[in-house]
Amino acid sequence: MNNSRRNFLRRSALIGSGVLAGKTAASAQHEHHTQTQKKETPAAAPQAKPKTDRPPAPSGIVPVITPDVPRLPWTMEGGVKVFHLTAEVVKREFLPSGPMGPARMVDVWGYNGQMPGPTIEVNEGDRVRIMFHNNLPEPSTVHWHGLEIPIEMDGIPFIGQPLVEPGGMFIYEFTLHQNGTFFYHSHSAMQEMMGMIGFFIIHPKKPYEPRVHKDYGLILQEWALLPNNTVPNTLSMEFNWLTINGKAGPASTPLIVKQGERVRIRLVNLGMDHHPIHIHGHQFYVTGTEGGRIPESGWYPGNTVLVGVAQARDIEFDAIYIGDWMLHCHLPHHMMNQMVSMVGPMAHVGHGLQTGKGMEEGMGMIRQGHALSDDLGPGLGRGMGMASRERQVSNAVGQHQHQASGLDQEAKKKVPGYPQDDHMMTMFMDKEVAKPETNGLAPGWSASVMGMMTLIRVLPPDKYEKLMADIKAGRTVVPQAPTEHKHKD
């Protein structure tokens, strides 16, 4: 009996130690798994994991880079970091003018002339004072999402503080005893949908291990914009513009990484939709949430992470594979600009629910009648108002002139469901969105980056140093014209 019990305990200890080792050595597991795959992979298989040494880790805290969003400056007064945060109306260019039409300028609400608001970056243990000024035409407050602070500083109107009237000011002051990825936003739901959000990042007293070389922050948002209208419809349940840090692809600024560097990407979502964020070419570990750093034993691998509404997710990976890799929401309609539910085969010809309704109805802009009338609803989707009943082919037919060998335009229209390729309606914008960070991208790259999309550019050391020099000098290389897109049978 004693021997049986002893053997059982010995086996349990071995199993337990194996589980513990697996949880506390996630990166080592990944290395072993990859090497095993390498041995079993035939010579003709895709690239094997390169032997890339990780560069020396930075000695201190790595500042967070939030592309297209500046950092909020501060001054030190009596041991307190003092920030000035001003709520105001802001114009934001989601996408510049180009072959697809004029610039998409949007009237949003934000802070300090920015939307999203500027990034507040502080350290655990800091005492901070935020002087909040309200330049909006209506009252507002600021909520510090995820922070453990006194109720008087939490930003809830009436419950914790009075509303800050237009032209008014309120002082938020508290000491930080947490660390991680947090954010601030208005606590008026409709003001949130107008864009009032910004990062609030708290670095730990001791840097996280393993150290990262690059630390990026991305804010995910969606918008309902009717044609020829610059004001988002905050009551809408359907969205046709998706942005990262206030920019729609391909205007979003790529993330620049040197091969071998360890990368952290902080993702924050404040909207009406959840976003499954996917990266190409690399596996990552989820290492943090809006509750702070996850113990290493709780990290889990993947290459798609669901970022729910009001959530933050930190992901980390070693950038070992060279390439211009995509980072994007994997909801199909979120990978396009000016997207509404108008693409796809329209079934049940002549019967059932209507689908060809206009975008105004789809976005809640009902001018007369009621929502349950025959003309207004219910329906299976919204279109451009070009049809009153279901059709077998997509509403997108006729918006392009591309020809495929063997089928003329009329013949193609008879194919059920045609067209579905979003590239057929895409105009290249390489030149219009060019910036130093896009130098060296393949001609026509912009046709594959739309909606809630950006790029992670993993470059070998020589190309990385050259590109960083271009970025520092503000030097942009205008790309050559892309090859015309044609379908092949």
VEXFI-610494 format. One record per residue (C-alpha): residue in three letters; x, y, z; chain. Coordinates in Angstrom, 1 decimal. Each point is the difference from the previous one (the first is absolute). Example, Ala and Ser with C-alpha at 12.3 -4.5 7.8 and 13.67 -1.06 7.14 Angstrom:
! residues 2
NODE  code      xx      yy      zz  unit
NODE   Ala    12.3    -4.5     7.8     A
NODE   Ser     1.4     3.4    -0.7     A
//
This chain:
! residues 489
NODE  code      xx      yy      zz  unit
NODE   Met     0.0     0.0     0.0     A
NODE   Asn     2.8     2.4     0.9     A
NODE   Asn     1.9    -0.9    -3.1     A
NODE   Ser    -3.1     0.6    -2.2     A
NODE   Arg    -0.5     3.3     1.7     A
NODE   Arg     3.6     0.9    -0.4     A
NODE   Asn     0.0    -0.9    -3.7     A
NODE   Phe    -3.2     2.0    -0.5     A
NODE   Leu     1.5     3.1     1.6     A
NODE   Arg     3.2    -0.4    -2.0     A
NODE   Arg    -2.0    -0.2    -3.3     A
NODE   Ser    -2.1     3.0     1.1     A
NODE   Ala     3.1     2.0     0.8     A
NODE   Leu     1.5    -0.8    -3.4     A
NODE   Ile    -3.2     1.0    -1.8     A
NODE   Gly    -0.4     3.1     2.1     A
NODE   Ser     3.6     1.1    -0.6     A
NODE   Gly    -0.5    -0.5    -3.7     A
NODE   Val    -3.2     2.1     0.0     A
NODE   Leu     1.7     2.8     2.0     A
NODE   Ala     3.0    -0.1    -2.3     A
NODE   Gly    -2.2     0.3    -3.0     A
NODE   Lys    -1.8     3.0     1.5     A
NODE   Thr     3.0     1.9     1.1     A
NODE   Ala     2.1    -0.6    -3.1     A
NODE   Ala    -2.4     0.9    -2.8     A
NODE   Ser     2.6     1.4    -2.3     A
NODE   Ala     2.2    -3.1     0.5     A
NODE   Gln    -3.0    -2.2    -0.9     A
NODE   His    -0.6     2.0    -3.1     A
NODE   Glu     3.7    -0.4    -1.0     A
NODE   His     0.0    -3.8     0.6     A
NODE   His    -3.3    -0.4    -1.9     A
NODE   Thr     1.4     1.9    -3.0     A
NODE   Gln     3.2    -1.9     0.0     A
NODE   Thr    -1.9    -3.3     0.0     A
NODE   Gln    -2.1     1.2    -2.9     A
NODE   Lys     3.2     1.0    -1.8     A
NODE   Lys     1.4    -3.5     0.3     A
NODE   Glu    -3.2    -1.6    -1.3     A
NODE   Thr    -0.6     2.5    -2.8     A
NODE   Pro     1.1    -1.0    -3.6     A
NODE   Ala     2.6     2.1    -1.7     A
NODE   Ala    -2.7     1.4    -2.4     A
NODE   Ala    -2.1     1.4     2.8     A
NODE   Pro    -0.4     3.7     0.8     A
NODE   Gln     2.6     1.9     1.9     A
NODE   Ala     1.5    -1.5     3.1     A
NODE   Lys     0.5     2.0     3.2     A
NODE   Pro     3.1     2.2    -0.6     A
NODE   Lys     2.8    -0.1     2.6     A
NODE   Thr    -0.3     3.7     1.0     A
NODE   Asp     1.6     1.2     3.3     A
NODE   Arg    -2.2     2.4     1.9     A
NODE   Pro     1.8     3.4     0.2     A
NODE   Pro     1.1     1.1     3.5     A
NODE   Ala    -3.0     1.1     2.0     A
NODE   Pro    -0.5     3.7     0.9     A
NODE   Ser     1.2     0.8     3.6     A
NODE   Gly    -3.1     2.0     1.0     A
NODE   Ile    -3.6     0.6    -0.9     A
NODE   Val    -0.8     0.1    -3.7     A
NODE   Pro    -2.3     2.9    -0.9     A
NODE   Val    -3.3    -1.0    -1.7     A
NODE   Ile    -0.4     1.0    -3.6     A
NODE   Thr    -3.6     0.8    -1.0     A
NODE   Pro     0.2     0.6    -3.8     A
NODE   Asp    -1.9     3.1    -1.2     A
NODE   Val    -0.8     1.0     3.6     A
NODE   Pro     2.4     2.3     2.0     A
NODE   Arg     1.0    -0.3     3.7     A
NODE   Leu    -1.5     2.4     2.5     A
NODE   Pro     2.8     2.2     1.6     A
NODE   Trp     0.2     0.7     3.7     A
NODE   Thr     1.8     2.2     2.5     A
NODE   Met     1.2    -0.8     3.5     A
NODE   Glu    -1.4     2.1     2.8     A
NODE   Gly     0.9    -0.9     3.6     A
NODE   Gly     0.5    -3.7    -0.8     A
NODE   Val    -3.2    -0.2    -2.1     A
NODE   Lys    -0.2    -0.6    -3.7     A
NODE   Val    -2.4     2.6    -1.4     A
NODE   Phe    -1.9    -0.6    -3.3     A
NODE   His    -2.5     2.3    -1.8     A
NODE   Leu    -2.7    -1.9    -1.8     A
NODE   Thr    -2.5     2.0    -2.1     A
NODE   Ala    -3.2    -1.5    -1.5     A
NODE   Glu    -0.9     1.6    -3.3     A
NODE   Val    -1.4    -0.4    -3.5     A
NODE   Val     2.6    -1.5    -2.4     A
NODE   Lys     0.3    -0.5    -3.7     A
NODE   Arg     1.6    -3.4    -0.9     A
NODE   Glu     1.1    -1.2    -3.4     A
NODE   Phe    -0.8    -3.7    -0.1     A
NODE   Leu     1.3    -0.3    -3.6     A
NODE   Pro     1.6     2.5    -2.3     A
NODE   Ser    -1.4     1.0    -3.4     A
NODE   Gly     0.9    -2.3    -2.9     A
NODE   Pro    -1.4    -2.1    -2.8     A
NODE   Met    -2.9    -1.1     2.2     A
NODE   Gly    -1.2     3.6     0.5     A
NODE   Pro     0.6     3.0     2.3     A
NODE   Ala     1.6    -0.3     3.4     A
NODE   Arg    -2.2    -1.5     2.7     A
NODE   Met     0.0     2.8     2.5     A
NODE   Val    -2.1    -0.7     3.1     A
NODE   Asp    -1.3     2.3     2.7     A
NODE   Val     0.8    -1.9     3.2     A
NODE   Trp     0.5     0.8     3.7     A
NODE   Gly     3.3    -0.5     1.7     A
NODE   Tyr     2.6     1.6     2.2     A
NODE   Asn     2.7     2.6    -0.6     A
NODE   Gly    -0.7     0.1    -3.7     A
NODE   Gln     0.4    -3.8    -0.4     A
NODE   Met    -2.3    -3.0    -0.5     A
NODE   Pro     0.8    -2.3     1.6     A
NODE   Gly     1.2     2.2     2.8     A
NODE   Pro     3.7     0.3     0.7     A
NODE   Thr     1.7    -2.8     1.9     A
NODE   Ile     0.6     0.4     3.7     A
NODE   Glu     3.1    -2.0     1.0     A
NODE   Val     1.0    -0.1     3.6     A
NODE   Asn     1.7    -2.3     2.6     A
NODE   Glu    -1.3    -2.1     2.9     A
NODE   Gly     0.2     2.0     3.1     A
NODE   Asp    -0.4     3.4    -1.7     A
NODE   Arg    -2.3     2.6     1.4     A
NODE   Val    -1.9     1.6    -2.9     A
NODE   Arg    -2.2     3.1    -0.4     A
NODE   Ile    -2.1     0.3    -3.1     A
NODE   Met    -1.4     3.5    -0.6     A
NODE   Phe    -3.1    -0.8    -2.1     A
NODE   His    -1.4     2.9    -2.1     A
NODE   Asn    -3.3    -0.4    -1.8     A
NODE   Asn    -0.2     1.8    -3.3     A
NODE   Leu    -3.0    -2.0    -1.3     A
NODE   Pro    -3.4     1.6    -0.4     A
NODE   Glu    -1.4    -2.4     2.7     A
NODE   Pro     1.1    -1.3     3.4     A
NODE   Ser     2.5    -2.9     0.2     A
NODE   Thr     2.2    -1.9     2.5     A
NODE   Val     3.0    -2.4    -0.3     A
NODE   His     0.0    -3.6     1.2     A
NODE   Trp     3.3    -1.7     0.6     A
NODE   His    -0.8    -3.5    -1.3     A
NODE   Gly     1.4    -2.7     2.3     A
NODE   Leu     1.7     2.2     2.5     A
NODE   Glu    -0.5    -0.6     3.7     A
NODE   Ile    -0.5     3.6     1.3     A
NODE   Pro    -2.3     1.8     2.4     A
NODE   Ile    -3.7     0.3    -1.1     A
NODE   Glu     0.4     3.8    -0.2     A
NODE   Met     2.5    -0.5    -2.8     A
NODE   Asp    -1.8    -2.7    -1.9     A
NODE   Gly    -1.8     2.4    -2.4     A
NODE   Ile    -3.6    -1.2     0.5     A
NODE   Pro    -2.4     3.0    -0.3     A
NODE   Phe    -2.0     0.7     3.2     A
NODE   Ile     1.1    -3.2     1.7     A
NODE   Gly     3.6     1.0     0.4     A
NODE   Gln     0.3     3.6    -1.3     A
NODE   Pro    -2.0     2.8    -1.5     A
NODE   Leu    -0.2     0.3    -3.8     A
NODE   Val     2.7     2.2    -1.5     A
NODE   Glu    -2.0     2.7    -1.8     A
NODE   Pro     1.1     1.5    -3.3     A
NODE   Gly     2.9     2.3     0.7     A
NODE   Gly     0.5    -1.6     3.4     A
NODE   Met     2.9    -1.8     1.6     A
NODE   Phe     0.4    -2.9     2.4     A
NODE   Ile     3.2    -1.3     1.7     A
NODE   Tyr     0.6    -3.7     0.2     A
NODE   Glu     2.8    -1.0     2.3     A
NODE   Phe     1.0    -3.5     1.3     A
NODE   Thr     3.0    -2.3     0.7     A
NODE   Leu     0.6    -3.0    -2.3     A
NODE   His     0.6    -3.3     1.6     A
NODE   Gln    -0.7    -2.2    -3.1     A
NODE   Asn     1.8    -0.7    -3.2     A
NODE   Gly    -1.2    -1.0    -3.4     A
NODE   Thr    -2.1     1.1    -3.0     A
NODE   Phe    -2.9     2.3     1.0     A
NODE   Phe    -1.8     2.8    -1.8     A
NODE   Tyr    -2.1     3.1     0.7     A
NODE   His    -3.4     0.9    -1.6     A
NODE   Ser    -3.0     2.1     0.4     A
NODE   His    -2.7    -1.6     2.1     A
NODE   Ser    -2.8     1.1    -2.4     A
NODE   Ala    -0.8    -2.9    -2.2     A
NODE   Met    -0.6     2.1    -3.1     A
NODE   Gln     3.1     2.1     0.6     A
NODE   Glu     2.0    -3.2     0.1     A
NODE   Met    -1.4    -0.8    -3.5     A
NODE   Met     1.1     3.4    -1.2     A
NODE   Gly     3.6    -1.1     0.8     A
NODE   Met     0.8     1.1     3.5     A
NODE   Ile     2.6    -2.5     1.1     A
NODE   Gly     3.8    -0.1     0.6     A
NODE   Phe     2.7    -2.3     1.4     A
NODE   Phe     1.0     0.2     3.7     A
NODE   Ile     3.1    -2.2     0.2     A
NODE   Ile     1.6    -0.7     3.4     A
NODE   His     3.5    -1.5    -0.1     A
NODE   Pro     1.0    -2.4     2.8     A
NODE   Lys     2.7     0.9     2.6     A
NODE   Lys     2.1    -2.9    -1.4     A
NODE   Pro    -0.2    -0.7    -3.8     A
NODE   Tyr    -2.0    -3.0    -1.0     A
NODE   Glu     2.0    -3.1    -1.0     A
NODE   Pro     0.9    -1.0    -2.6     A
NODE   Arg     0.9     3.6    -1.0     A
NODE   Val    -1.5     1.4    -3.3     A
NODE   His     1.8     2.1    -2.5     A
NODE   Lys    -3.1     1.5    -1.5     A
NODE   Asp    -3.2     0.9     1.8     A
NODE   Tyr    -3.0     1.1    -2.1     A
NODE   Gly    -3.5     1.2     0.8     A
NODE   Leu    -3.1    -0.3    -2.3     A
NODE   Ile    -3.5     1.2     0.7     A
NODE   Leu    -2.9    -1.7    -2.0     A
NODE   Gln    -3.1     2.0    -1.0     A
NODE   Glu    -2.9    -0.2    -2.4     A
NODE   Trp    -2.2     2.7    -1.6     A
NODE   Ala    -3.3     0.5    -1.8     A
NODE   Leu     0.4     2.6    -2.7     A
NODE   Leu    -2.6     0.7    -2.6     A
NODE   Pro     1.0     1.3    -3.5     A
NODE   Asn     0.9     3.7     0.0     A
NODE   Asn    -0.3     0.1     3.8     A
NODE   Thr     2.9     0.8     2.2     A
NODE   Val    -1.7    -0.7     3.4     A
NODE   Pro    -0.1    -3.6     1.3     A
NODE   Asn    -3.4    -1.4     0.8     A
NODE   Thr     0.5    -1.1     3.6     A
NODE   Leu    -3.4    -1.7     0.2     A
NODE   Ser     0.8    -2.4    -2.9     A
NODE   Met     0.4    -3.7     0.4     A
NODE   Glu     1.8    -0.4    -3.3     A
NODE   Phe     3.4     1.4    -0.8     A
NODE   Asn     1.8     0.7    -3.3     A
NODE   Trp     3.3     1.5     1.1     A
NODE   Leu     2.5    -1.9     2.3     A
NODE   Thr     3.1     1.7     1.3     A
NODE   Ile     3.2    -0.7     1.9     A
NODE   Asn     1.2     3.1     2.0     A
NODE   Gly    -2.4     2.1    -2.0     A
NODE   Lys     1.2    -1.1    -3.5     A
NODE   Ala    -1.6    -2.4    -2.4     A
NODE   Gly     2.2    -2.3    -2.1     A
NODE   Pro     2.1     0.7    -2.0     A
NODE   Ala     0.5     3.4     1.8     A
NODE   Ser     1.0    -1.8     3.2     A
NODE   Thr     3.7     0.2     0.8     A
NODE   Pro     1.9    -3.3    -0.1     A
NODE   Leu     1.8    -1.3     3.1     A
NODE   Ile     3.8    -0.2    -0.7     A
NODE   Val     2.0    -2.8     1.6     A
NODE   Lys     3.5    -1.4    -0.4     A
NODE   Gln     0.3    -3.7    -0.5     A
NODE   Gly     0.6    -1.8     3.3     A
NODE   Glu    -1.6     2.7     2.2     A
NODE   Arg    -2.6    -0.9     2.6     A
NODE   Val    -3.2     2.0    -0.6     A
NODE   Arg    -3.0     0.9     2.2     A
NODE   Ile    -3.2     1.3    -1.5     A
NODE   Arg    -2.7     1.5     2.3     A
NODE   Leu    -3.5    -0.2    -1.5     A
NODE   Val    -2.9     2.0     1.4     A
NODE   Asn    -3.6    -0.1    -1.3     A
NODE   Leu    -2.8     2.5     0.7     A
NODE   Gly    -2.9    -0.4    -2.4     A
NODE   Met    -3.0    -2.2    -0.6     A
NODE   Asp     1.8    -3.0    -1.6     A
NODE   His     2.5    -2.6     1.3     A
NODE   His     3.1    -0.3    -2.2     A
NODE   Pro     1.9    -3.2    -0.6     A
NODE   Ile     3.5     1.5    -0.7     A
NODE   His     2.2    -2.3    -2.1     A
NODE   Ile     3.7     0.4    -1.0     A
NODE   His     1.7    -1.8    -2.8     A
NODE   Gly     3.3    -1.9     0.1     A
NODE   His     0.4    -0.3     3.7     A
NODE   Gln    -1.5    -1.7     3.1     A
NODE   Phe    -0.4     2.2     3.1     A
NODE   Tyr    -0.8    -0.4     3.7     A
NODE   Val    -2.8     1.9     1.7     A
NODE   Thr     1.8     1.6     3.0     A
NODE   Gly    -2.3     2.7     1.3     A
NODE   Thr    -3.6     1.3     0.3     A
NODE   Glu    -1.7     3.1     1.2     A
NODE   Gly     0.6    -1.5     3.5     A
NODE   Gly     3.8     0.1    -0.4     A
NODE   Arg     2.8    -2.4    -0.7     A
NODE   Ile    -0.9    -3.7    -0.2     A
NODE   Pro     2.3    -2.3     2.0     A
NODE   Glu     2.1    -2.0    -2.4     A
NODE   Ser    -1.7    -3.2     1.0     A
NODE   Gly    -3.2     1.4    -1.5     A
NODE   Trp     1.4     1.0    -3.4     A
NODE   Tyr    -1.4    -1.8    -3.0     A
NODE   Pro     1.1    -0.1    -3.6     A
NODE   Gly    -1.9     1.0    -3.2     A
NODE   Asn     0.0     2.3    -3.0     A
NODE   Thr    -3.5     1.3     0.5     A
NODE   Val    -1.2     1.7     3.2     A
NODE   Leu    -3.6     1.2     0.6     A
NODE   Val     0.0     3.5     1.3     A
NODE   Gly    -3.5     0.6     1.5     A
NODE   Val    -1.7     3.3     0.6     A
NODE   Ala     1.7     1.9     2.8     A
NODE   Gln     2.8    -2.5     0.2     A
NODE   Ala     3.8     0.2    -0.4     A
NODE   Arg     2.3    -2.8    -1.2     A
NODE   Asp     3.7     0.0     0.0     A
NODE   Ile     1.8    -2.4    -2.4     A
NODE   Glu     3.7    -0.8    -0.2     A
NODE   Phe     2.1    -1.9    -2.5     A
NODE   Asp     3.5    -0.3    -1.4     A
NODE   Ala     0.1     1.6    -3.5     A
NODE   Ile     2.2    -2.7    -1.7     A
NODE   Tyr    -1.6    -0.2    -3.4     A
NODE   Ile     0.9     2.8    -2.6     A
NODE   Gly    -3.0     1.4    -1.8     A
NODE   Asp    -2.7     2.7    -0.2     A
NODE   Trp    -2.6    -1.9     2.2     A
NODE   Met    -3.6     1.1     0.3     A
NODE   Leu    -1.7     0.8     3.3     A
NODE   His    -3.8     0.2    -0.3     A
NODE   Cys    -3.4    -0.7     1.3     A
NODE   His    -1.1    -3.3    -1.5     A
NODE   Leu    -3.8     0.9    -0.2     A
NODE   Pro    -0.4     0.1    -3.8     A
NODE   His    -2.0     3.2    -0.1     A
NODE   His     2.7     1.7     2.1     A
NODE   Met     2.6    -0.6    -2.6     A
NODE   Met    -1.5     2.6    -2.4     A
NODE   Asn    -0.7     3.7    -0.1     A
NODE   Gln    -3.4     1.5    -0.6     A
NODE   Met    -1.4    -3.4     0.7     A
NODE   Val    -3.7    -0.7     0.5     A
NODE   Ser    -1.9    -3.3    -0.2     A
NODE   Met    -0.4     0.3    -3.8     A
NODE   Val     2.5    -2.6    -1.2     A
NODE   Gly    -0.9    -3.7    -0.5     A
NODE   Pro    -2.6    -2.1    -1.8     A
NODE   Met    -3.6     1.1     0.4     A
NODE   Ala    -2.0    -3.2     0.4     A
NODE   His    -3.7    -0.7    -0.1     A
NODE   Val    -0.7     1.9    -3.2     A
NODE   Gly    -3.3     1.9     0.2     A
NODE   His    -1.0    -1.5     3.4     A
NODE   Gly     0.8     0.4     3.7     A
NODE   Leu     1.6     3.0     1.6     A
NODE   Gln     1.3     2.9    -2.0     A
NODE   Thr     3.7     0.7    -0.2     A
NODE   Gly     0.4     2.9    -2.4     A
NODE   Lys    -0.8     2.8     2.4     A
NODE   Gly     1.9     3.2     0.2     A
NODE   Met     2.9     0.8     2.3     A
NODE   Glu    -2.1     2.6     1.7     A
NODE   Glu    -2.4    -2.6     1.3     A
NODE   Gly     2.9    -2.3     0.9     A
NODE   Met     1.6     2.7     2.2     A
NODE   Gly    -3.2     1.0     1.7     A
NODE   Met    -0.6     3.2    -2.0     A
NODE   Ile    -3.8    -0.6    -0.4     A
NODE   Arg    -1.7     3.2    -1.2     A
NODE   Gln    -3.6    -1.2    -0.1     A
NODE   Gly    -2.1    -3.0     0.7     A
NODE   His     1.0    -2.5     2.7     A
NODE   Ala     2.6    -2.7     0.5     A
NODE   Leu    -2.5    -2.9    -0.6     A
NODE   Ser    -1.5     1.3    -3.2     A
NODE   Asp     0.2    -2.0    -3.2     A
NODE   Asp     2.5     2.4    -1.5     A
NODE   Leu     2.3     0.4     3.0     A
NODE   Gly     0.3    -3.4     1.6     A
NODE   Pro     0.7    -2.6     1.0     A
NODE   Gly     2.6    -1.0    -2.6     A
NODE   Leu     3.0    -2.2    -0.6     A
NODE   Gly     2.5     2.9    -0.6     A
NODE   Arg     0.4     3.4    -1.5     A
NODE   Gly     1.1     1.1    -3.4     A
NODE   Met     0.3     3.2    -2.0     A
NODE   Gly    -3.7     0.5    -0.6     A
NODE   Met     0.3    -1.4    -3.5     A
NODE   Ala    -2.4    -2.9     0.4     A
NODE   Ser    -3.2    -0.5     1.9     A
NODE   Arg     0.0    -3.8     0.0     A
NODE   Glu     2.6    -2.8     0.3     A
NODE   Arg     2.3    -0.7    -3.0     A
NODE   Gln     2.1    -3.1    -0.7     A
NODE   Val     3.1     2.1    -0.6     A
NODE   Ser     1.8     2.5     2.1     A
NODE   Asn    -0.9     3.7     0.1     A
NODE   Ala     3.6     0.5    -0.9     A
NODE   Val    -0.5    -1.1    -3.6     A
NODE   Gly     0.7     2.9    -2.3     A
NODE   Gln     2.4     1.8     2.2     A
NODE   His     3.1    -1.2    -1.9     A
NODE   Gln     1.1    -0.6    -3.5     A
NODE   His     2.6    -2.8     0.4     A
NODE   Gln    -0.2    -2.7    -2.7     A
NODE   Ala     0.9    -3.7     0.4     A
NODE   Ser     1.0    -2.1    -3.0     A
NODE   Gly    -2.9    -2.2    -1.1     A
NODE   Leu    -2.8     2.1     1.7     A
NODE   Asp    -1.2     3.4    -1.1     A
NODE   Gln    -1.7     2.3     2.5     A
NODE   Glu    -3.5    -1.1    -0.7     A
NODE   Ala     0.9    -3.7     0.3     A
NODE   Lys     1.7     0.6     3.3     A
NODE   Lys    -3.1     1.7     1.4     A
NODE   Lys    -1.9    -3.3    -0.4     A
NODE   Val     2.4    -1.8     2.3     A
NODE   Pro    -1.8    -0.4     3.4     A
NODE   Gly     1.7     2.1     2.7     A
NODE   Tyr     2.4     1.8    -2.4     A
NODE   Pro     1.9     2.1     0.9     A
NODE   Gln     1.6    -0.7     3.3     A
NODE   Asp     3.6     1.1    -0.5     A
NODE   Asp     0.4     3.3     1.9     A
NODE   His     3.2     0.7    -2.0     A
NODE   Met    -2.1     0.4    -3.1     A
NODE   Met    -1.4     3.3     1.4     A
NODE   Thr     3.2     1.2     1.6     A
NODE   Met     2.1     2.8    -1.4     A
NODE   Phe     3.6     0.1     0.9     A
NODE   Met     1.0     2.8     2.5     A
NODE   Asp     3.7    -0.7     0.4     A
NODE   Lys     1.0     3.6    -0.9     A
NODE   Glu    -2.8     1.6     2.0     A
NODE   Val     0.9    -1.7     3.3     A
NODE   Ala     3.8    -0.1    -0.5     A
NODE   Lys     2.1     0.9     3.1     A
NODE   Pro     3.4    -1.1     1.1     A
NODE   Glu    -1.4    -3.1     1.7     A
NODE   Thr    -1.3    -1.2    -3.4     A
NODE   Asn     3.3     0.3    -1.8     A
NODE   Gly     0.9    -3.2    -1.8     A
NODE   Leu    -3.5    -1.6     0.1     A
NODE   Ala    -1.0    -2.0    -3.1     A
NODE   Pro    -1.8     2.0    -2.8     A
NODE   Gly    -3.7    -0.3     0.5     A
NODE   Trp     0.2    -0.8     3.7     A
NODE   Ser    -2.7     2.4     0.9     A
NODE   Ala    -2.6    -2.1    -1.8     A
NODE   Ser     0.3    -2.7     2.7     A
NODE   Val    -0.2     2.4     3.1     A
NODE   Met    -3.4     1.3     0.7     A
NODE   Gly    -2.2     0.6     3.0     A
NODE   Met     1.3    -1.2     3.3     A
NODE   Met     3.4    -1.0    -1.4     A
NODE   Thr     3.7     1.0     0.3     A
NODE   Leu     3.4    -1.6    -0.6     A
NODE   Ile     2.7    -1.4     2.2     A
NODE   Arg     3.2     0.5    -2.0     A
NODE   Val     2.8    -2.4     1.2     A
NODE   Leu     3.2     1.0    -1.7     A
NODE   Pro     3.5    -1.4    -0.1     A
NODE   Pro     2.5     2.3     1.9     A
NODE   Asp     1.4     1.8    -3.1     A
NODE   Lys    -3.5     0.9    -1.4     A
NODE   Tyr    -1.2     0.8     3.5     A
NODE   Glu     2.7     2.5     0.6     A
NODE   Lys    -0.5     1.6    -3.4     A
NODE   Leu    -3.8     0.4     0.6     A
NODE   Met     0.5     1.4     3.4     A
NODE   Ala     2.4     2.6    -1.5     A
NODE   Asp    -2.8     0.9    -2.5     A
NODE   Ile    -2.5     0.3     2.8     A
NODE   Lys     2.3     2.2     2.0     A
NODE   Ala     0.7     2.2    -3.0     A
NODE   Gly    -3.7     0.1    -1.1     A
NODE   Arg     1.0    -1.4    -3.4     A
NODE   Thr    -2.7    -1.7    -2.0     A
NODE   Val     0.6    -2.0    -3.1     A
NODE   Val    -2.9     0.2    -2.5     A
NODE   Pro    -0.8    -3.5    -1.1     A
NODE   Gln    -0.1    -1.0    -3.7     A
NODE   Ala    -3.4    -0.6    -1.6     A
NODE   Pro    -1.4    -3.4     0.7     A
NODE   Thr    -0.9    -2.6    -2.7     A
NODE   Glu    -3.6     0.2    -1.0     A
NODE   His    -2.1    -2.7     1.7     A
NODE   Lys    -1.6    -2.6    -2.2     A
NODE   His    -1.8    -3.2     0.8     A
NODE   Lys     1.2    -3.3    -1.4     A
NODE   Asp    -2.1    -3.0    -0.7     A
//
